[in-house]
Amino acid sequence: MLASAPLAVHTLSTPPTPSQAWWPRLPSDRLPPPWVHGLFWGLMLLSNGLYWLVAQRAQPWTWPVAAADVLLTTSTYATLFYVNWQVLIPRYLARPSNLHFVAVLLLALGTTFVVRTVSIGLLGLVRFPASASGNFAYRLGLTYGHTVSAAGGGVAITALLVLLLSFYLRLTTDYQHEQQRRQAEERQREALEKQHLAAELSLLKAQLNPHFLFNTLNNIYSLTSEASPDAPAAVAVLQLAELMRYQLYESAAATVPLAQEVAHLHSFLNLQRLRLPCAEALHFCVPAELPAHC
């Protein structure tokens, strides 16, 4: 009797991926392009300028104050937006306790509110004459406290809206990036599994001569079927040959007919019944007629 050498199958393991933070920092290629940021803040500059022209009825001699207010407004809210986007969310939101994040966020909001109200109050002290004299004769207008109190509500609402926009864009961008990362990992895992199966099959074919195996099985089947073709030993050898042929050749295809897969399962279960003490307890039911397209 010839004993077959044990098969040494080498498995392909997926390289371990480093543990990622709960809120990873986005790579540069996943961030919105610079022109999107430029367009957004350009529109904010334009809207603030239109506010001065329409709501404040800005005259040519008030343009320096209007320009200062527009630049201060846009730069302050842009700072809040990007500090929350790039620093607060990835650095503090990932911590086990969110109290630290809330505290830092309130500090950023408070700083923004103070900067805006102070700048509005100082600009409110600068008033121009009602007549178009063309000179820059300043006079004291509204009081500082009145200006701050009148603008405080608008500053708070605008700061909250900018903060919510920063949260929304960061969350949606991170979610899309995470979904794409998981899909890429899933595709990589499937590719590695296919390579693993192909390597195992190639190694099996290299260590085992298929022609010698099937010729030997045919010889054994001929010897066992001389008395009766339906003898259990003859049927078992025939089914074993079908199983080996399916594993070595048919399973390499991308798809196989459903009827062929069902026949393979029948042969496998019949061989298992030979060693089970209660073979009648193993049932495998399929429709009598499989669909034609399968």
C-alpha positions, 0 to 999 in steps of 0.5 A: 500500500502506498501512503500519500505524503501529508500536504503542507499547505501554507496559509496567506495571512492578512497583514495586521492593520495598525489600530486606528483612532476612533476619530482618525485625521483625514488624509489630504486627498480626502479633504475638500479641494482648496477652491471649495473653501475659497468659494465659501469664504469668498461668498461670506465676504460678499454677503458681509459687504452687501450687508454694509451696502444695503442694511448699513447704507454704507457711504464711500467715506465709510468704506474703511470701517466697512472693509475692516468689519468684513475682514474681521468677521470673515477671519474670526468665523473662519478661525472658529470653523477650522479650529473645530474642523482640524483640532477640536474634533479629531483631538478631543472628541475621540476621548472616552469622556466628552466633557473635555471636548465640551469645555474646549468647545465652549472656550472657543465659542466664548473667545469668538464671541468676545473677539467679535463683540469687542471688534463690533463695539470698537467699530461702533465708536467710529461714526462719520458725518451725515454729509458727504464732506469727503473728509474723515472727521470722526465723531463719537456715535453710539455708546460701546455698551449699546453697540455690543448689546445690539450685536451680541445676539447676532454674533452668538447665532452666527458662531453657532451656525458656523460651528454646526456647519463645521460639525456637519461637513466634518462628520459627513466627510469622515463617514464617507472616508470610513465607508470607502476605507472599509470597502477597500479593506473588504476588496483586499480581504476578498482578493487575499482569500482568492489568492489563498485558495488558488495557492492551496489548489496549486500546491495540492496539484503540485504535491498530488498527481491528478492523473495517477489519482484518478487512474488508481480510483478507476482501477479500484472502482473496476475491482469493486464493481465486478460483483455488483456496480451498485456495491457500496464500496464501488459507489463510494469510490465513484463518488470520491472520484467525482469529489476530487475532480470537482475540487481540482478542476471545477471549483477553479471556475468563477461560477458553476451550474447549480445542478453541478453544485448540488450533485457535489453536495450529494456525493459529499453527504453520501460519503459522510453517511458511510462513517455516521452511526445514524446516517438516516438522520442526515437529510438534504432536500432540493427541488425535484427540478432546478430552474433551467437558468441555473 
